[in-house]
């Protein structure tokens, strides 16, 4: 019997491709967002389902992040040096159970 591979993401292939710098697949822990950057552009395309196993990916928390930044911290500038450390990583949404 084949031993199941434990992964940090939805499947082993997603985990492998995210760890391979040659592959244009990215995960942003701060926003819990999977994406691909478009060629010759700063734009990106977010994934809603895994391209390899088809599993629905967790929803992006980008909108919730900015809502918290505005409402709890009274800030609008994501580049501000005053953004609290907890909002610079995935700690903010894990702490809130999102």
Secondary structure, 3 states (H helix, E strand, C coil): CCCCCCCCCCCHHHHHHHHCCCCCCEEECCCCEEEEECCCCCCEEECCECCCCCCECCCCCHHHHHHHHHHCCCCCCCCCCCCCHHHHCCHHHHHCCC
